[in-house]
Amino acid sequence: MQSSGRLFIVSTPIGNLEDITIRAIDTLKNVDSIACEDTRTSIVLLNKYSIKKPLISFHKYSKKEKSTELIGYIKQGRDIALITDAGTPGISDPGAFLVRRALENGIKVIPIPGVSAVTCAISISGTGEKGFIFLGFMPSQKAEQKNTVKKYFTIGMPVVFYESPRRLLNTIGMIKDITGNNPLFVFKELTKFYEESISGTIDDVIHRLKQSTVKGEYTVIVDCKESISNSGKQISDRKSIIEASSLLTGLDKREVYRRLFKK
């Protein structure tokens, strides 16, 4: 007889309700209860697949209290599935808190993999061959945003983040000011009827966004080809070359620069 239950982390669709695995459906049909962010959202999916299980509301405002409750149920031998409103739980949502609590209590946590907005966006951008950095939602404070950009957008790897429509234009404008006019990919309504992908330089994308209605949650990829730190190093190296050449040749530094670097 099973002395303790299990916690299943079940991925669900991010838009198109058919983007769910057979294993996910079977898991949701066989657990004792389902924890979800918004019961009104989850019931639509569950009804489509004739899944009738007790629902427990679990969101960022109730995660501490509800985690204690859910851990208690699992210790009593009940299997609990955690789903989010869309995608994979534990990625930029309170599911991570519940998973930590479960692991601290020696509870077996089982992943039921599936859709994620991050991997969907990366898969159609052509940027993820050598890895990428995922930030979740960008900070809301300007100072924190700038620090985040300087820290993570200067490594020379694609950076993926989520952003709200209200802040989208300001955020990508600020990124351009710091990193330059890098390639940019903006995705909204992924897998849904009005799915849209916009790509180009940051300037190109800003121009197109200003011509349309900016609404919905966005997944953004900035393809930072060259790190700021590398650019700074190159500038420093160039100055050293100019100074050394000037000393050796007796030429003015501007003349050295013209001969060596000016096209």
C-alpha positions as CSV (number, residue, x, y, z in Angstrom):
1,M,0.0,0.0,0.0
2,Q,1.3,3.4,-1.0
3,S,2.1,5.4,2.1
4,S,2.6,8.8,0.4
5,G,1.2,10.3,-2.7
6,R,3.0,11.9,-5.6
7,L,3.0,15.4,-7.2
8,F,2.6,15.4,-11.0
9,I,3.7,18.6,-12.8
10,V,1.5,18.4,-15.9
11,S,2.1,20.6,-19.0
12,T,-1.1,21.9,-20.7
13,P,-1.7,23.9,-23.9
14,I,-0.7,27.5,-24.2
15,G,-3.6,28.2,-26.6
16,N,-4.6,25.4,-28.9
17,L,-6.4,22.9,-26.7
18,E,-5.2,20.0,-28.9
19,D,-1.6,20.6,-27.8
20,I,-1.7,18.1,-25.0
21,T,-0.1,14.7,-24.6
22,I,-2.0,11.4,-24.1
23,R,0.1,10.9,-21.0
24,A,-1.1,14.3,-19.6
25,I,-4.7,13.4,-20.2
26,D,-4.3,10.0,-18.6
27,T,-2.5,11.5,-15.6
28,L,-5.2,14.1,-15.0
29,K,-7.9,11.4,-15.2
30,N,-6.1,9.3,-12.6
31,V,-4.9,11.7,-9.9
32,D,-7.1,12.4,-6.9
33,S,-7.1,16.2,-7.3
34,I,-5.9,18.9,-9.6
35,A,-4.3,22.1,-8.4
36,C,-4.7,25.0,-10.9
37,E,-4.2,28.7,-11.1
38,D,-7.7,29.7,-12.3
39,T,-10.4,27.1,-12.1
40,R,-12.5,29.0,-14.7
41,T,-9.6,28.6,-17.2
42,S,-8.7,25.1,-16.4
43,I,-12.3,23.8,-16.5
44,V,-12.5,24.5,-20.2
45,L,-9.6,22.2,-21.0
46,L,-10.8,19.5,-18.5
47,N,-14.3,19.5,-19.9
48,K,-12.9,19.1,-23.5
49,Y,-11.3,15.8,-22.4
50,S,-14.1,14.7,-20.0
51,I,-11.8,15.0,-17.0
52,K,-13.8,15.4,-13.8
53,K,-11.7,15.8,-10.7
54,P,-11.8,18.1,-7.6
55,L,-10.0,21.3,-8.4
56,I,-7.9,23.2,-5.9
57,S,-7.1,26.9,-6.6
58,F,-3.4,27.5,-6.4
59,H,-2.0,30.9,-7.4
60,K,0.7,33.4,-6.4
61,Y,-1.4,35.0,-3.7
62,S,-2.3,31.7,-2.0
63,K,0.8,29.6,-2.7
64,K,2.1,29.5,0.9
65,E,-1.2,28.5,2.4
66,K,-2.2,26.1,-0.4
67,S,1.3,24.5,-0.6
68,T,0.9,23.4,3.1
69,E,-2.6,22.1,2.3
70,L,-1.4,20.2,-0.8
71,I,1.6,18.7,0.9
72,G,-0.7,17.5,3.6
73,Y,-2.9,15.7,1.1
74,I,0.0,14.1,-0.6
75,K,1.4,12.8,2.7
76,Q,-2.0,11.2,3.3
77,G,-1.5,9.2,0.2
78,R,-3.3,11.3,-2.4
79,D,-1.8,12.0,-5.9
80,I,-2.0,15.6,-6.9
81,A,-1.5,17.1,-10.4
82,L,-0.4,20.7,-10.7
83,I,-1.4,22.6,-13.9
84,T,-1.0,26.2,-14.9
85,D,-3.3,28.4,-16.9
86,A,-1.1,27.7,-19.9
87,G,2.1,25.8,-20.6
88,T,4.5,24.1,-18.1
89,P,4.1,24.7,-14.4
90,G,7.1,26.0,-12.5
91,I,8.3,28.4,-15.2
92,S,7.7,32.0,-14.2
93,D,4.7,31.0,-12.0
94,P,4.1,29.9,-8.4
95,G,4.4,26.2,-9.2
96,A,8.1,26.4,-8.5
97,F,7.3,27.2,-4.8
98,L,5.2,24.1,-4.5
99,V,7.8,21.9,-6.1
100,R,10.4,23.1,-3.6
101,R,8.1,22.4,-0.7
102,A,7.4,18.9,-2.0
103,L,11.1,18.1,-2.4
104,E,11.9,19.4,1.1
105,N,9.3,17.0,2.4
106,G,10.7,14.0,0.5
107,I,7.7,13.8,-1.9
108,K,8.2,12.3,-5.3
109,V,7.8,14.9,-8.1
110,I,7.0,13.6,-11.5
111,P,7.2,15.7,-14.7
112,I,4.6,15.2,-17.5
113,P,6.2,17.2,-20.2
114,G,4.6,19.2,-23.0
115,V,4.2,22.7,-24.3
116,S,6.1,25.8,-23.1
117,A,6.0,29.3,-24.7
118,V,9.8,29.5,-24.3
119,T,10.6,26.4,-26.3
120,C,7.8,27.3,-28.9
121,A,9.4,30.7,-29.5
122,I,12.9,29.4,-29.7
123,S,12.0,26.6,-32.1
124,I,10.7,29.1,-34.7
125,S,13.4,31.7,-34.3
126,G,16.4,29.8,-35.5
127,T,18.5,31.2,-32.6
128,G,18.7,28.3,-30.1
129,E,21.3,26.1,-31.7
130,K,24.0,26.9,-29.1
131,G,21.8,27.7,-26.1
132,F,19.9,30.7,-24.8
133,I,19.2,32.6,-21.6
134,F,15.6,32.7,-20.3
135,L,14.7,35.5,-17.9
136,G,11.0,34.9,-17.3
137,F,9.2,38.3,-16.9
138,M,11.3,41.4,-17.1
139,P,11.5,43.5,-13.9
140,S,9.0,46.3,-13.6
141,Q,11.3,48.9,-12.2
142,K,13.5,50.8,-14.8
143,A,16.7,50.5,-12.7
144,E,16.2,46.8,-12.3
145,Q,15.5,46.5,-16.0
146,K,18.7,48.2,-17.0
147,N,20.8,46.1,-14.6
148,T,19.2,43.0,-16.0
149,V,20.0,44.0,-19.6
150,K,23.6,44.9,-18.7
151,K,24.0,41.6,-16.9
152,Y,22.4,39.1,-19.2
153,F,22.3,40.8,-22.7
154,T,26.1,41.2,-22.7
155,I,27.1,37.5,-22.9
156,G,26.6,37.1,-26.7
157,M,23.7,34.6,-26.4
158,P,20.0,34.9,-27.4
159,V,17.9,36.2,-24.5
160,V,14.3,35.2,-24.1
161,F,11.8,36.9,-21.8
162,Y,8.1,37.6,-21.3
163,E,6.6,41.1,-21.5
164,S,3.3,42.8,-21.1
165,P,1.8,44.9,-23.9
166,R,1.9,48.0,-21.8
167,R,5.7,47.9,-21.4
168,L,6.7,46.1,-24.6
169,L,7.8,49.1,-26.7
170,N,9.6,50.9,-23.8
171,T,11.4,47.7,-22.8
172,I,12.8,46.8,-26.3
173,G,13.7,50.5,-26.9
174,M,15.7,50.5,-23.7
175,I,17.4,47.2,-24.8
176,K,18.4,48.9,-28.1
177,D,19.9,51.9,-26.2
178,I,22.1,49.6,-24.2
179,T,23.0,46.7,-26.6
180,G,22.5,48.3,-30.1
181,N,20.1,47.5,-32.9
182,N,20.2,43.7,-32.5
183,P,18.0,41.1,-34.3
184,L,14.7,40.8,-32.4
185,F,11.8,38.3,-32.5
186,V,8.4,39.1,-30.9
187,F,5.7,36.5,-30.6
188,K,2.1,36.8,-29.4
189,E,-0.8,34.4,-29.2
190,L,1.4,31.4,-30.0
191,T,-0.6,28.3,-31.1
192,K,-3.8,30.4,-31.2
193,F,-5.9,31.6,-34.2
194,Y,-4.4,35.1,-34.2
195,E,-0.8,33.9,-33.7
196,E,1.7,36.5,-34.9
197,S,5.5,36.6,-35.3
198,I,7.4,39.7,-36.0
199,S,11.2,39.7,-36.7
200,G,13.9,42.1,-37.9
201,T,16.2,44.6,-36.2
202,I,14.9,46.2,-33.0
203,D,14.1,49.3,-35.1
204,D,12.2,47.3,-37.7
205,V,10.1,45.6,-35.0
206,I,9.3,48.8,-33.1
207,H,8.1,50.3,-36.4
208,R,5.8,47.4,-37.1
209,L,4.5,47.3,-33.6
210,K,3.6,51.0,-33.7
211,Q,1.4,50.3,-36.7
212,S,-0.6,47.5,-35.0
213,T,-2.5,47.1,-31.8
214,V,-0.2,45.9,-29.0
215,K,-2.1,43.6,-26.8
216,G,-1.7,40.1,-25.3
217,E,1.3,38.6,-23.6
218,Y,4.5,38.6,-25.6
219,T,7.4,36.2,-25.8
220,V,10.5,38.2,-26.9
221,I,13.9,37.0,-28.1
222,V,16.9,39.4,-28.5
223,D,19.6,37.7,-30.5
224,C,22.7,39.5,-29.1
225,K,25.4,38.4,-31.5
226,E,28.3,40.1,-29.8
227,S,28.6,40.9,-26.1
228,I,29.1,44.5,-25.0
229,S,32.1,43.4,-23.0
230,N,33.7,42.0,-26.1
231,S,33.0,45.2,-28.0
232,G,34.6,47.2,-25.1
233,K,37.6,44.9,-25.2
234,Q,38.0,45.4,-29.0
235,I,37.9,49.2,-28.5
236,S,40.5,49.0,-25.8
237,D,42.7,46.8,-28.0
238,R,42.4,49.2,-30.9
239,K,43.5,52.1,-28.7
240,S,46.5,50.2,-27.6
241,I,47.5,49.4,-31.2
242,I,47.1,53.1,-32.2
243,E,49.2,54.3,-29.3
244,A,52.0,51.8,-29.9
245,S,52.0,52.5,-33.7
246,S,52.1,56.2,-33.1
247,L,55.2,55.8,-30.8
248,L,57.0,53.6,-33.3
249,T,56.3,55.6,-36.5
250,G,56.1,59.1,-35.1
251,L,52.8,59.6,-36.9
252,D,49.9,61.4,-35.3
253,K,47.4,59.0,-33.7
254,R,44.6,60.2,-36.0
255,E,46.8,59.4,-39.0
256,V,47.6,56.0,-37.6
257,Y,43.8,55.4,-37.1
258,R,43.1,56.5,-40.7
259,R,45.7,54.2,-42.2
260,L,44.9,51.1,-40.1
261,F,41.2,51.2,-39.5
262,K,39.5,53.8,-41.8
263,K,37.9,52.2,-44.9
